[in-house]
Amino acid sequence: MATVVEITDPADPRLGDYRDLRDVELRKHLEAEHGLFLAEGEKVVRRAVEGGFTPRSFLMAPRWLDGLADVLATSDAPCYVLSEALAEEVTGFHVHRGALASLERRPLPPLAEVLDGARSVLVLEDIVDHTNVGAIFRSGAALGFDAVLLAPRCADPLYRRAIKVAMGAVFTVPWTRLPDWYDALPTLSAAGFTTVALTLAEDATEIEAAVAGVDKVALVLGSEGHGLSSRWEQSADRRAIIPMREGIDSLNVAAATAVACYVTARR
């Protein structure tokens, strides 16, 4: 069972994992250096622990102790209890969801392991916004996709904001980073997947037609700004578009993913 430790000093060194959570660059460095990530909110903390991630510690206001008692009972990690005002002083924002946990990262699985048994996967190229990455994981999980693959420059799915938006889907949907960006799509094609790139290319067909009759499909989505690189756009087996009206040419990448996942799930 977790040891409950009451904290009254915001400078307590034991709270190092939780400091300055609004400083994205600092957090990236700290979390990478120490091999940790943070989960925020009762539901997300619960899903992280149930997903098999090992807690380093918990931080919460007293009112959350009862709600997470069953989770705390499964861990030997310390649980730091402090007032909400003190928690805000430590983290740099109002922890309105009341509970945080610092957990150990696990090594990323190899690509073959993630693809084993999968029929529908999402492939992300250079999507750098944590909110978009989290929303894509959430859509993929909700609509039955089996895995997510990320190019090297994609945002970290285990960054606090991504986890929060994903509602913990990053703990249940298998994912990894692609070891070879340049030949990533031909590699997927060789593994039996039909790669379908979401793009505004002139030869793109409507998404319903592009995924019709496909057994194993990989939906390929590009960055928030210019979309897919020419390499990925051209090396995809098919190019697809979501038909638009009112002079709008495209949706935000997270919204486009949700639409494309829905259509693909019904193929």
Accessible surface in RSA format (square Angstrom, percent):
REM  Atomic radii and reference values for relative SASA: ProtOr
REM  Chains: A
REM  Algorithm: Lee & Richards
REM  Probe-radius: 1.40
REM  Slices: 20
REM RES _ NUM      All-atoms   Total-Side   Main-Chain    Non-polar    All polar
REM                ABS   REL    ABS   REL    ABS   REL    ABS   REL    ABS   REL
RES MET A   1   157.53  81.6 119.35  79.0  38.18  90.9  78.73  66.9  78.80 104.4
RES ALA A   2     6.80   6.3   0.00   0.0   6.80  15.5   0.00   0.0   6.80  18.0
RES THR A   3    84.53  60.1  79.12  80.2   5.41  12.9  55.41  74.4  29.12  44.0
RES VAL A   4    76.68  50.5  51.05  46.2  25.63  61.8  51.05  44.4  25.63  69.5
RES VAL A   5    32.20  21.2  29.78  27.0   2.41   5.8  32.20  28.0   0.00   0.0
RES GLU A   6   142.91  82.0 119.86  90.7  23.05  54.9  33.84  65.5 109.07  89.1
RES ILE A   7     7.35   4.2   0.44   0.3   6.91  16.7   1.87   1.3   5.48  14.9
RES THR A   8   123.28  87.7  99.34 100.7  23.94  57.0  70.95  95.3  52.33  79.1
RES ASP A   9    73.31  51.4  70.96  70.6   2.35   5.6  27.50  64.7  45.81  45.7
RES PRO A  10    36.19  26.4  34.88  31.8   1.30   4.7  35.18  29.0   1.00   6.2
RES ALA A  11    71.97  66.2  53.71  82.9  18.26  41.5  58.55  82.5  13.42  35.6
RES ASP A  12    18.30  12.8  16.11  16.0   2.19   5.2   3.63   8.5  14.67  14.6
RES PRO A  13   120.75  88.0  97.48  88.9  23.27  84.6 105.04  86.7  15.71  97.7
RES ARG A  14   125.05  52.5 105.93  54.0  19.12  45.5  54.32  74.2  70.73  42.9
RES LEU A  15     0.00   0.0   0.00   0.0   0.00   0.0   0.00   0.0   0.00   0.0
RES GLY A  16    27.11  33.4   0.00   N/A  27.11  33.4  24.75  67.9   2.36   5.3
RES ASP A  17    20.58  14.4  19.55  19.5   1.02   2.4   3.17   7.5  17.41  17.4
RES TYR A  18     0.07   0.0   0.07   0.0   0.00   0.0   0.07   0.1   0.00   0.0
RES ARG A  19    62.85  26.4  62.11  31.7   0.74   1.8  38.16  52.2  24.69  15.0
RES ASP A  20    71.99  50.4  68.15  67.8   3.84   9.1  10.91  25.7  61.08  60.9
RES LEU A  21     1.99   1.1   1.24   0.9   0.74   1.9   1.24   0.9   0.74   2.0
RES ARG A  22   167.08  70.2 144.50  73.7  22.58  53.8  54.48  74.5 112.60  68.2
RES ASP A  23    67.31  47.2  58.68  58.4   8.63  20.4  19.54  46.0  47.77  47.6
RES VAL A  24    59.02  38.8  55.28  50.0   3.73   9.0  55.28  48.0   3.73  10.1
RES GLU A  25   120.12  69.0 114.06  86.3   6.06  14.4  63.78 123.4  56.34  46.0
RES LEU A  26    72.69  40.5  66.80  47.8   5.89  14.8  71.69  50.3   1.01   2.7
RES ARG A  27     2.19   0.9   2.19   1.1   0.00   0.0   1.70   2.3   0.49   0.3
RES LYS A  28    93.04  45.4  83.62  51.3   9.42  22.4  49.09  44.2  43.95  46.8
RES HIS A  29   120.16  65.7 112.54  78.2   7.62  19.5  78.80  81.2  41.36  48.1
RES LEU A  30    34.89  19.4  34.01  24.3   0.87   2.2  34.89  24.5   0.00   0.0
RES GLU A  31     3.61   2.1   3.61   2.7   0.00   0.0   0.81   1.6   2.79   2.3
RES ALA A  32    80.25  73.8  51.17  79.0  29.08  66.2  58.23  82.0  22.02  58.3
RES GLU A  33   116.10  66.7  77.80  58.9  38.30  91.2  38.41  74.3  77.69  63.4
RES HIS A  34    92.86  50.8  74.00  51.4  18.86  48.2  46.31  47.7  46.54  54.2
RES GLY A  35    29.23  36.0   0.00   N/A  29.23  36.0  23.87  65.5   5.36  12.0
RES LEU A  36     0.00   0.0   0.00   0.0   0.00   0.0   0.00   0.0   0.00   0.0
RES PHE A  37     0.00   0.0   0.00   0.0   0.00   0.0   0.00   0.0   0.00   0.0
RES LEU A  38     0.18   0.1   0.18   0.1   0.00   0.0   0.18   0.1   0.00   0.0
RES ALA A  39     0.07   0.1   0.00   0.0   0.07   0.2   0.07   0.1   0.00   0.0
RES GLU A  40     1.62   0.9   0.01   0.0   1.61   3.8   0.00   0.0   1.62   1.3
RES GLY A  41     2.85   3.5   0.00   N/A   2.85   3.5   2.85   7.8   0.00   0.0
RES GLU A  42    38.88  22.3  35.43  26.8   3.46   8.2   9.79  18.9  29.09  23.8
RES LYS A  43   121.49  59.3 118.64  72.8   2.85   6.8  66.90  60.2  54.59  58.2
RES VAL A  44     6.79   4.5   6.74   6.1   0.05   0.1   6.74   5.9   0.05   0.1
RES VAL A  45     0.33   0.2   0.33   0.3   0.00   0.0   0.33   0.3   0.00   0.0
RES ARG A  46    50.85  21.4  50.85  25.9   0.00   0.0  28.45  38.9  22.40  13.6
RES ARG A  47    91.25  38.3  88.81  45.3   2.44   5.8  24.17  33.0  67.08  40.7
RES ALA A  48     0.00   0.0   0.00   0.0   0.00   0.0   0.00   0.0   0.00   0.0
RES VAL A  49    26.33  17.3  16.98  15.4   9.35  22.5  16.98  14.8   9.35  25.4
RES GLU A  50   126.27  72.5  87.61  66.3  38.66  92.1  46.00  89.0  80.27  65.5
RES GLY A  51    24.68  30.4   0.00   N/A  24.68  30.4  12.55  34.4  12.13  27.2
RES GLY A  52    47.39  58.4   0.00   N/A  47.39  58.4  30.55  83.8  16.84  37.7
RES PHE A  53    15.29   7.7  11.72   7.3   3.57   9.3  12.04   7.3   3.25   9.3
RES THR A  54    74.53  53.0  69.97  70.9   4.56  10.9  40.85  54.9  33.68  50.9
RES PRO A  55    19.56  14.3  11.27  10.3   8.29  30.2  11.27   9.3   8.29  51.5
RES ARG A  56    82.53  34.6  64.68  33.0  17.85  42.5  19.00  26.0  63.52  38.5
RES SER A  57     6.89   5.8   6.89   9.2   0.00   0.0   4.81  10.2   2.07   2.9
RES PHE A  58     0.30   0.1   0.30   0.2   0.00   0.0   0.30   0.2   0.00   0.0
RES LEU A  59     1.06   0.6   1.06   0.8   0.00   0.0   1.06   0.7   0.00   0.0
RES MET A  60     0.22   0.1   0.00   0.0   0.22   0.5   0.22   0.2   0.00   0.0
RES ALA A  61     4.70   4.3   3.19   4.9   1.51   3.4   3.19   4.5   1.51   4.0
RES PRO A  62    78.40  57.1  69.67  63.5   8.73  31.7  69.95  57.7   8.45  52.5
RES ARG A  63   144.10  60.5 110.32  56.2  33.79  80.4  72.07  98.5  72.03  43.7
RES TRP A  64    53.76  21.6  53.67  26.0   0.09   0.2  53.76  28.7   0.00   0.0
RES LEU A  65    45.63  25.4  43.25  30.9   2.38   6.0  43.42  30.5   2.22   6.0
RES ASP A  66   130.89  91.7 114.30 113.8  16.59  39.2  34.62  81.5  96.26  96.0
RES GLY A  67    41.26  50.9   0.00   N/A  41.26  50.9  31.68  86.9   9.58  21.5
RES LEU A  68     0.38   0.2   0.38   0.3   0.00   0.0   0.38   0.3   0.00   0.0
RES ALA A  69    50.95  46.8  45.38  70.0   5.57  12.7  47.41  66.8   3.54   9.4
RES ASP A  70    83.71  58.6  70.44  70.1  13.28  31.4  48.71 114.6  35.00  34.9
RES VAL A  71     6.61   4.3   4.57   4.1   2.04   4.9   6.61   5.7   0.00   0.0
RES LEU A  72    10.77   6.0  10.77   7.7   0.00   0.0  10.77   7.6   0.00   0.0
RES ALA A  73    49.87  45.9  30.22  46.6  19.65  44.7  30.23  42.6  19.64  52.0
RES THR A  74   100.34  71.4  60.07  60.9  40.28  96.0  68.98  92.7  31.36  47.4
RES SER A  75    10.39   8.8   4.34   5.8   6.05  13.9   7.61  16.2   2.78   3.9
RES ASP A  76   126.51  88.6 103.14 102.7  23.37  55.3  37.14  87.4  89.37  89.1
RES ALA A  77    10.45   9.6   2.14   3.3   8.31  18.9   8.29  11.7   2.16   5.7
RES PRO A  78    39.89  29.1  39.76  36.2   0.13   0.5  39.89  32.9   0.00   0.0
RES CYS A  79     0.00   0.0   0.00   0.0   0.00   0.0   0.00   0.0   0.00   0.0
RES TYR A  80    15.93   7.4  15.93   9.1   0.00   0.0   1.14   0.9  14.79  18.2
RES VAL A  81    10.25   6.7   8.28   7.5   1.98   4.8   8.28   7.2   1.98   5.4
RES LEU A  82     4.36   2.4   0.04   0.0   4.32  10.9   4.36   3.1   0.00   0.0
RES SER A  83    60.16  50.8  50.86  67.9   9.30  21.4  45.55  97.0  14.61  20.5
RES GLU A  84    53.50  30.7  48.75  36.9   4.75  11.3  25.82  49.9  27.69  22.6
RES ALA A  85    77.91  71.6  62.19  96.0  15.72  35.8  68.40  96.3   9.51  25.2
RES LEU A  86    24.71  13.8  22.88  16.4   1.84   4.6  24.19  17.0   0.53   1.4
RES ALA A  87     3.75   3.4   3.75   5.8   0.00   0.0   3.75   5.3   0.00   0.0
RES GLU A  88    76.10  43.7  74.17  56.1   1.94   4.6  14.76  28.6  61.34  50.1
RES GLU A  89   117.99  67.7  86.93  65.8  31.07  74.0  41.20  79.7  76.79  62.7
RES VAL A  90     5.88   3.9   0.00   0.0   5.88  14.2   1.72   1.5   4.16  11.3
RES THR A  91     0.00   0.0   0.00   0.0   0.00   0.0   0.00   0.0   0.00   0.0
RES GLY A  92    42.96  53.0   0.00   N/A  42.96  53.0  26.53  72.8  16.43  36.8
RES PHE A  93    16.91   8.5  12.22   7.6   4.69  12.2  16.91  10.3   0.00   0.0
RES HIS A  94    89.22  48.8  82.03  57.0   7.18  18.4  58.60  60.4  30.62  35.6
RES VAL A  95     4.57   3.0   3.73   3.4   0.85   2.0   3.73   3.2   0.85   2.3
RES HIS A  96    96.40  52.7  82.90  57.6  13.50  34.5  62.74  64.7  33.66  39.2
RES ARG A  97    99.07  41.6  95.53  48.7   3.54   8.4  14.51  19.8  84.56  51.2
RES GLY A  98     2.96   3.7   0.00   N/A   2.96   3.7   1.13   3.1   1.83   4.1
RES ALA A  99     0.10   0.1   0.10   0.2   0.00   0.0   0.10   0.1   0.00   0.0
RES LEU A 100     0.17   0.1   0.00   0.0   0.17   0.4   0.00   0.0   0.17   0.4
RES ALA A 101     0.00   0.0   0.00   0.0   0.00   0.0   0.00   0.0   0.00   0.0
RES SER A 102     0.00   0.0   0.00   0.0   0.00   0.0   0.00   0.0   0.00   0.0
RES LEU A 103     0.00   0.0   0.00   0.0   0.00   0.0   0.00   0.0   0.00   0.0
RES GLU A 104    80.04  46.0  79.66  60.3   0.38   0.9  15.65  30.3  64.39  52.6
RES ARG A 105    70.36  29.5  50.37  25.7  19.99  47.6  26.80  36.6  43.57  26.4
RES ARG A 106   115.84  48.6 100.04  51.0  15.80  37.6  49.16  67.2  66.68  40.4
RES PRO A 107   129.12  94.1 103.45  94.3  25.67  93.3 115.56  95.4  13.56  84.3
RES LEU A 108    80.91  45.1  55.56  39.8  25.34  63.7  55.68  39.1  25.23  67.9
RES PRO A 109    38.33  27.9  30.44  27.7   7.89  28.7  35.91  29.6   2.42  15.0
RES PRO A 110    86.14  62.8  74.19  67.6  11.95  43.5  86.06  71.1   0.09   0.5
RES LEU A 111    28.19  15.7  21.82  15.6   6.36  16.0  21.82  15.3   6.36  17.1
RES ALA A 112    78.81  72.5  64.83 100.0  13.98  31.8  70.54  99.3   8.27  21.9
RES GLU A 113   110.43  63.4  94.19  71.3  16.25  38.7  40.76  78.8  69.68  56.9
RES VAL A 114     7.84   5.2   0.75   0.7   7.09  17.1   2.79   2.4   5.05  13.7
RES LEU A 115    19.21  10.7  14.10  10.1   5.11  12.8  14.20  10.0   5.01  13.5
RES ASP A 116   123.18  86.3  94.95  94.5  28.24  66.8  21.77  51.2 101.42 101.1
RES GLY A 117    74.54  91.9   0.00   N/A  74.54  91.9  43.46 119.3  31.09  69.6
RES ALA A 118     5.18   4.8   1.57   2.4   3.61   8.2   2.43   3.4   2.75   7.3
RES ARG A 119   116.30  48.8 116.30  59.3   0.00   0.0  53.08  72.5  63.22  38.3
RES SER A 120     9.07   7.7   9.07  12.1   0.00   0.0   1.54   3.3   7.53  10.5
RES VAL A 121     0.00   0.0   0.00   0.0   0.00   0.0   0.00   0.0   0.00   0.0
RES LEU A 122     0.00   0.0   0.00   0.0   0.00   0.0   0.00   0.0   0.00   0.0
RES VAL A 123     0.00   0.0   0.00   0.0   0.00   0.0   0.00   0.0   0.00   0.0
RES LEU A 124     0.00   0.0   0.00   0.0   0.00   0.0   0.00   0.0   0.00   0.0
RES GLU A 125     2.60   1.5   2.55   1.9   0.05   0.1   1.58   3.1   1.02   0.8
RES ASP A 126    21.16  14.8  20.19  20.1   0.97   2.3   8.44  19.9  12.71  12.7
RES ILE A 127     0.00   0.0   0.00   0.0   0.00   0.0   0.00   0.0   0.00   0.0
RES VAL A 128    93.92  61.8  81.14  73.5  12.78  30.8  81.24  70.6  12.67  34.4
RES ASP A 129    60.49  42.4  55.02  54.8   5.47  12.9  13.91  32.7  46.58  46.5
RES HIS A 130    22.59  12.3  19.86  13.8   2.73   7.0   7.87   8.1  14.72  17.1
RES THR A 131    51.07  36.3  50.47  51.2   0.60   1.4  37.55  50.4  13.52  20.4
RES ASN A 132    14.30   9.9  14.30  13.8   0.00   0.0   0.00   0.0  14.30  13.8
RES VAL A 133     0.00   0.0   0.00   0.0   0.00   0.0   0.00   0.0   0.00   0.0
RES GLY A 134     0.00   0.0   0.00   N/A   0.00   0.0   0.00   0.0   0.00   0.0
RES ALA A 135    24.18  22.2  22.52  34.8   1.66   3.8  23.37  32.9   0.81   2.2
RES ILE A 136     0.00   0.0   0.00   0.0   0.00   0.0   0.00   0.0   0.00   0.0
RES PHE A 137     0.14   0.1   0.00   0.0   0.14   0.4   0.01   0.0   0.13   0.4
RES ARG A 138   121.58  51.0 120.46  61.4   1.12   2.7  28.38  38.8  93.20  56.5
RES SER A 139    19.38  16.4  14.84  19.8   4.54  10.4   4.89  10.4  14.49  20.3
RES GLY A 140     0.37   0.5   0.00   N/A   0.37   0.5   0.37   1.0   0.00   0.0
RES ALA A 141    41.01  37.7  18.80  29.0  22.21  50.5  21.71  30.6  19.30  51.1
RES ALA A 142    82.89  76.2  41.56  64.1  41.34  94.0  53.86  75.9  29.03  76.9
RES LEU A 143    52.78  29.4  42.37  30.3  10.41  26.2  47.74  33.5   5.04  13.6
RES GLY A 144    54.68  67.4   0.00   N/A  54.68  67.4  36.33  99.7  18.35  41.1
RES PHE A 145    11.96   6.0   1.44   0.9  10.52  27.4   1.44   0.9  10.52  30.1
RES ASP A 146    53.46  37.4  44.31  44.1   9.15  21.6  13.14  30.9  40.32  40.2
RES ALA A 147     0.00   0.0   0.00   0.0   0.00   0.0   0.00   0.0   0.00   0.0
RES VAL A 148     0.32   0.2   0.32   0.3   0.00   0.0   0.32   0.3   0.00   0.0
RES LEU A 149     0.00   0.0   0.00   0.0   0.00   0.0   0.00   0.0   0.00   0.0
RES LEU A 150     0.00   0.0   0.00   0.0   0.00   0.0   0.00   0.0   0.00   0.0
RES ALA A 151     0.04   0.0   0.04   0.1   0.00   0.0   0.04   0.1   0.00   0.0
RES PRO A 152    76.28  55.6  57.08  52.0  19.20  69.8  58.10  48.0  18.18 113.0
RES ARG A 153   171.44  72.0 155.11  79.1  16.33  38.9  68.50  93.6 102.94  62.4
RES CYS A 154     7.14   5.4   0.00   0.0   7.14  16.8   0.00   0.0   7.14   7.7
RES ALA A 155    10.25   9.4   0.81   1.3   9.44  21.5  10.25  14.4   0.00   0.0
RES ASP A 156    33.19  23.2  30.56  30.4   2.62   6.2  18.73  44.1  14.46  14.4
RES PRO A 157     0.01   0.0   0.01   0.0   0.00   0.0   0.01   0.0   0.00   0.0
RES LEU A 158     8.65   4.8   8.65   6.2   0.00   0.0   8.65   6.1   0.00   0.0
RES TYR A 159    11.03   5.1  11.03   6.3   0.00   0.0   8.79   6.6   2.24   2.8
RES ARG A 160    28.86  12.1  28.47  14.5   0.38   0.9   2.01   2.7  26.85  16.3
RES ARG A 161    98.99  41.6  98.99  50.5   0.00   0.0  29.32  40.1  69.67  42.2
RES ALA A 162     0.00   0.0   0.00   0.0   0.00   0.0   0.00   0.0   0.00   0.0
RES ILE A 163     0.31   0.2   0.31   0.2   0.00   0.0   0.31   0.2   0.00   0.0
RES LYS A 164    36.32  17.7  31.74  19.5   4.58  10.9  14.26  12.8  22.06  23.5
RES VAL A 165    26.82  17.7  21.39  19.4   5.44  13.1  26.82  23.3   0.00   0.0
RES ALA A 166     0.93   0.9   0.00   0.0   0.93   2.1   0.00   0.0   0.93   2.5
RES MET A 167    50.57  26.2  47.17  31.2   3.40   8.1  31.43  26.7  19.14  25.4
RES GLY A 168     1.24   1.5   0.00   N/A   1.24   1.5   0.60   1.7   0.64   1.4
RES ALA A 169    10.02   9.2   5.47   8.4   4.54  10.3   9.98  14.0   0.04   0.1
RES VAL A 170     3.22   2.1   0.00   0.0   3.22   7.8   0.00   0.0   3.22   8.7
RES PHE A 171    15.18   7.6   0.00   0.0  15.18  39.5   0.93   0.6  14.24  40.8
RES THR A 172    97.15  69.1  68.12  69.1  29.03  69.2  65.48  87.9  31.67  47.9
RES VAL A 173    10.82   7.1   6.87   6.2   3.95   9.5   8.55   7.4   2.27   6.2
RES PRO A 174    66.45  48.4  55.36  50.5  11.09  40.3  66.21  54.7   0.24   1.5
RES TRP A 175    23.88   9.6  20.94  10.1   2.94   6.9  12.12   6.5  11.76  19.1
RES THR A 176     4.30   3.1   4.30   4.4   0.00   0.0   0.25   0.3   4.05   6.1
RES ARG A 177    64.34  27.0  55.18  28.1   9.16  21.8  30.31  41.4  34.02  20.6
RES LEU A 178     5.51   3.1   1.71   1.2   3.79   9.5   1.71   1.2   3.79  10.2
RES PRO A 179   113.51  82.7  70.69  64.4  42.81 155.6  82.05  67.7  31.46 195.5
RES ASP A 180    66.89  46.9  62.59  62.3   4.30  10.2  30.25  71.2  36.64  36.5
RES TRP A 181    78.72  31.6  73.63  35.6   5.10  12.0  73.10  39.0   5.62   9.1
RES TYR A 182   119.05  55.6 117.90  67.1   1.15   3.0  80.60  60.6  38.45  47.4
RES ASP A 183    56.30  39.4  56.30  56.0   0.00   0.0  11.49  27.0  44.81  44.7
RES ALA A 184     2.92   2.7   0.02   0.0   2.90   6.6   2.72   3.8   0.20   0.5
RES LEU A 185     0.12   0.1   0.05   0.0   0.07   0.2   0.05   0.0   0.07   0.2
RES PRO A 186    51.62  37.6  43.00  39.2   8.62  31.3  47.23  39.0   4.39  27.3
RES THR A 187    60.61  43.1  53.88  54.6   6.74  16.1  41.91  56.3  18.71  28.3
RES LEU A 188     0.10   0.1   0.10   0.1   0.00   0.0   0.10   0.1   0.00   0.0
RES SER A 189    37.56  31.7  22.20  29.6  15.36  35.4  22.11  47.1  15.45  21.6
RES ALA A 190    95.13  87.5  49.64  76.6  45.49 103.5  63.42  89.3  31.71  84.0
RES ALA A 191    46.50  42.8  23.42  36.1  23.09  52.5  36.36  51.2  10.14  26.9
RES GLY A 192    47.11  58.1   0.00   N/A  47.11  58.1  31.88  87.5  15.23  34.1
RES PHE A 193     6.02   3.0   1.19   0.7   4.83  12.6   1.84   1.1   4.18  11.9
RES THR A 194    30.80  21.9  29.63  30.0   1.17   2.8   4.93   6.6  25.87  39.1
RES THR A 195     0.00   0.0   0.00   0.0   0.00   0.0   0.00   0.0   0.00   0.0
RES VAL A 196     0.00   0.0   0.00   0.0   0.00   0.0   0.00   0.0   0.00   0.0
RES ALA A 197     0.00   0.0   0.00   0.0   0.00   0.0   0.00   0.0   0.00   0.0
RES LEU A 198    24.71  13.8  13.76   9.8  10.95  27.5  14.44  10.1  10.26  27.6
RES THR A 199    18.42  13.1   4.94   5.0  13.48  32.1  11.85  15.9   6.57   9.9
RES LEU A 200    96.08  53.5  72.27  51.7  23.81  59.9  73.11  51.3  22.97  61.8
RES ALA A 201    23.31  21.4   6.65  10.3  16.65  37.9  17.94  25.3   5.36  14.2
RES GLU A 202   184.50 105.9 145.02 109.7  39.48  94.0  66.63 128.9 117.86  96.2
RES ASP A 203    88.49  62.0  65.04  64.7  23.45  55.5  50.00 117.7  38.49  38.4
RES ALA A 204    19.06  17.5   0.54   0.8  18.52  42.1   0.54   0.8  18.52  49.1
RES THR A 205    70.31  50.0  65.14  66.0   5.17  12.3  65.01  87.3   5.30   8.0
RES GLU A 206    93.83  53.9  90.66  68.6   3.17   7.5  24.97  48.3  68.86  56.2
RES ILE A 207     1.39   0.8   1.39   1.0   0.00   0.0   1.39   1.0   0.00   0.0
RES GLU A 208    93.62  53.8  87.84  66.5   5.79  13.8  53.55 103.6  40.07  32.7
RES ALA A 209    65.47  60.2  45.78  70.7  19.69  44.8  52.65  74.2  12.82  34.0
RES ALA A 210     2.75   2.5   0.00   0.0   2.75   6.3   2.75   3.9   0.00   0.0
RES VAL A 211     1.65   1.1   1.65   1.5   0.00   0.0   1.65   1.4   0.00   0.0
RES ALA A 212    60.83  55.9  45.13  69.6  15.70  35.7  48.64  68.5  12.19  32.3
RES GLY A 213    82.94 102.3   0.00   N/A  82.94 102.3  45.05 123.6  37.89  84.9
RES VAL A 214    12.39   8.2   2.65   2.4   9.75  23.5   7.49   6.5   4.91  13.3
RES ASP A 215    88.84  62.2  80.08  79.7   8.76  20.7  39.83  93.7  49.01  48.9
RES LYS A 216    58.62  28.6  56.26  34.5   2.36   5.6  24.65  22.2  33.97  36.2
RES VAL A 217     0.00   0.0   0.00   0.0   0.00   0.0   0.00   0.0   0.00   0.0
RES ALA A 218     0.00   0.0   0.00   0.0   0.00   0.0   0.00   0.0   0.00   0.0
RES LEU A 219     0.06   0.0   0.06   0.0   0.00   0.0   0.06   0.0   0.00   0.0
RES VAL A 220     0.00   0.0   0.00   0.0   0.00   0.0   0.00   0.0   0.00   0.0
RES LEU A 221     2.85   1.6   2.39   1.7   0.45   1.1   2.85   2.0   0.00   0.0
RES GLY A 222     6.93   8.5   0.00   N/A   6.93   8.5   0.27   0.7   6.66  14.9
RES SER A 223    16.80  14.2  10.46  14.0   6.34  14.6   9.54  20.3   7.26  10.2
RES GLU A 224    66.63  38.3  34.13  25.8  32.50  77.4  36.70  71.0  29.93  24.4
RES GLY A 225    73.45  90.6   0.00   N/A  73.45  90.6  40.75 111.8  32.70  73.2
RES HIS A 226   149.29  81.6 113.68  79.0  35.60  91.1  95.26  98.2  54.03  62.9
RES GLY A 227    24.39  30.1   0.00   N/A  24.39  30.1  22.78  62.5   1.61   3.6
RES LEU A 228    17.13   9.5   0.42   0.3  16.72  42.0   0.42   0.3  16.72  45.0
RES SER A 229    28.09  23.7  22.02  29.4   6.07  14.0  27.87  59.4   0.22   0.3
RES SER A 230    88.73  75.0  77.65 103.6  11.08  25.5  47.28 100.7  41.46  58.1
RES ARG A 231    69.87  29.3  62.24  31.7   7.63  18.2  25.11  34.3  44.76  27.1
RES TRP A 232     0.15   0.1   0.15   0.1   0.00   0.0   0.15   0.1   0.00   0.0
RES GLU A 233    36.59  21.0  36.59  27.7   0.00   0.0   0.63   1.2  35.96  29.4
RES GLN A 234   118.69  66.4  99.26  72.5  19.43  46.3  44.02  93.7  74.67  56.6
RES SER A 235    26.11  22.1   6.16   8.2  19.96  46.0  16.21  34.5   9.91  13.9
RES ALA A 236     6.68   6.1   0.00   0.0   6.68  15.2   0.00   0.0   6.68  17.7
RES ASP A 237    70.16  49.1  40.31  40.1  29.84  70.6  21.47  50.5  48.69  48.6
RES ARG A 238    94.72  39.8  91.08  46.4   3.64   8.7  27.43  37.5  67.29  40.8
RES ARG A 239    41.40  17.4  36.36  18.5   5.03  12.0   0.44   0.6  40.96  24.8
RES ALA A 240     0.00   0.0   0.00   0.0   0.00   0.0   0.00   0.0   0.00   0.0
RES ILE A 241    49.76  28.3  48.78  36.3   0.98   2.4  49.76  35.8   0.00   0.0
RES ILE A 242    21.27  12.1  17.88  13.3   3.39   8.2  17.88  12.9   3.39   9.2
RES PRO A 243    69.12  50.4  46.92  42.8  22.21  80.7  53.73  44.4  15.39  95.6
RES MET A 244    54.52  28.2  21.22  14.0  33.30  79.3  18.31  15.6  36.21  48.0
RES ARG A 245   208.57  87.6 193.07  98.4  15.50  36.9  70.02  95.7 138.55  84.0
RES GLU A 246   161.91  93.0 122.57  92.7  39.34  93.7  53.65 103.8 108.26  88.4
RES GLY A 247    87.76 108.2   0.00   N/A  87.76 108.2  45.18 124.0  42.58  95.4
RES ILE A 248   100.72  57.3  93.24  69.5   7.47  18.0  97.06  69.9   3.66   9.9
RES ASP A 249    91.87  64.4  80.84  80.5  11.02  26.1  37.60  88.5  54.27  54.1
RES SER A 250    57.08  48.2  42.41  56.6  14.67  33.8  20.71  44.1  36.37  51.0
RES LEU A 251    69.77  38.9  50.78  36.3  18.99  47.7  54.85  38.5  14.92  40.2
RES ASN A 252    85.25  58.8  64.40  62.2  20.85  50.2  40.50  97.5  44.75  43.3
RES VAL A 253    15.64  10.3   9.54   8.6   6.10  14.7  11.63  10.1   4.02  10.9
RES ALA A 254    13.67  12.6  11.23  17.3   2.44   5.6  11.62  16.4   2.05   5.4
RES ALA A 255    43.93  40.4  35.02  54.0   8.90  20.3  42.65  60.1   1.28   3.4
RES ALA A 256    13.13  12.1  13.13  20.3   0.00   0.0  13.13  18.5   0.00   0.0
RES THR A 257     0.01   0.0   0.00   0.0   0.01   0.0   0.01   0.0   0.00   0.0
RES ALA A 258    35.62  32.7  33.71  52.0   1.90   4.3  34.03  47.9   1.59   4.2
RES VAL A 259    56.58  37.2  52.76  47.8   3.82   9.2  56.58  49.2   0.00   0.0
RES ALA A 260     0.05   0.0   0.05   0.1   0.00   0.0   0.05   0.1   0.00   0.0
RES CYS A 261     0.00   0.0   0.00   0.0   0.00   0.0   0.00   0.0   0.00   0.0
RES TYR A 262   111.76  52.2 111.76  63.6   0.00   0.0  82.91  62.3  28.85  35.6
RES VAL A 263    23.10  15.2  19.02  17.2   4.08   9.8  20.57  17.9   2.53   6.9
RES THR A 264     0.00   0.0   0.00   0.0   0.00   0.0   0.00   0.0   0.00   0.0
RES ALA A 265    53.41  49.1  18.72  28.9  34.69  78.9  24.39  34.3  29.03  76.9
RES ARG A 266   168.97  70.9 134.67  68.7  34.30  81.7  36.48  49.9 132.50  80.3
RES ARG A 267    77.00  32.3  13.88   7.1  63.12 150.3  39.26  53.7  37.74  22.9
END  Absolute sums over single chains surface
CHAIN  1 A    12125.5       9323.1       2802.4       6653.4       5472.2
END  Absolute sums over all chains
TOTAL         12125.5       9323.1       2802.4       6653.4       5472.2
